[in-house]
Amino acid sequence: MHKAGFVNIIGNPNVGKSTLMNAFVGEKLSIITSKAQTTRHRILGIVNGEDFQMILSDTPGIIKPAYELQESMMDFVKSAFDDADVLLYMVEIGEQELKDEAFFRKITNSKIPVLLLLNKIDKSDQQQLEEQVQLWSEKVPNAEIYPVSALEGFNVREIFNRIIELLPESPAFYPKDQLTDKPERFFVNETIREKILIHYKKEIPYAVEIDTEEFFEEETIIRMRAVIMVERETQKGIIIGHKGAALKRVGVEARKDLELFFGKQVHLELYVKVNKNWRSDQRQLKRFGYNQK
């Protein structure tokens, strides 16, 4: 008997969805930073066993959209409800509600199995944990509740095994050696964007999109050229920094991560370009893989 299915992870921003997915997959597919809205796309991570294929889906954190880009991000979340065989609803200790009532109703009315994962329990005590389990079991009575620490790995293996039990009988959807549905350039873009999220403040990380224009793989080296898009000239100056120092730091750190990811030497060239108001431009959003309606 072979099992296969889509396991979709949803929750508010900064709840640890990407950390959990990377723990399940055993590879860093989703970028992780302390800033909200780190995940912009729906990213699939594929875990294969002899008799199962688990297709994990990490979606953007649920927010109330303020502009076109965020609208598109919420469309990725909506699509995660459509094809899920198992739903992982992730909350953190102290959280009281989902930021969108309609999504919350979908979870409580779900006909598919729902696992409610109470994350970051390493930051709580026993009493608080018991109170939170009681609160969520009343709010989402159709869910199985699991305390978890995605960062520390607590209960991750138990949840993984429970998901396998819940997967429907099915042949594999993807080749057994495939790790994700995204192309290589996507991970170059995301690695560079992660460094920008880490090192820049305020609006800068959210006004940035990355476009890898060249990706040439040779026997011992991969040569890449990527453009960092910003919305204004002032942002361009901040990204580059004094005598190019800030941009150089992003390039050096991204290159190290990419060499680990691809398992070979990487030559990375970075450029910065102004692309005015791209976050509100339907045509530009489509080009960057958003607005997939």
Protein Blocks (a to p, Z undefined) as FASTA:
>chain_A
ZZdddddddddehiommmmmmmmnopafbccdfbehkbmbdcddddddfkbccddddddd
ddddfbfklmmmmmmmmmmmmmpcbdcddddehiabdfbfklmmmmmmpcbdcddddehk
lmccfklmmmmmmmmmmmmmmbccddddfknopoklmmmmmmmmmpccdddfbdfkbfbf
bdfklmmmmmmmmmmmmmpghjlmmmpccddfbdcddfkbccdddddddfbfklmmmmno
gnhlmmmmmmmmmmmmmmmmnopacdddddddddehklmgmklmmmnopaiZZ
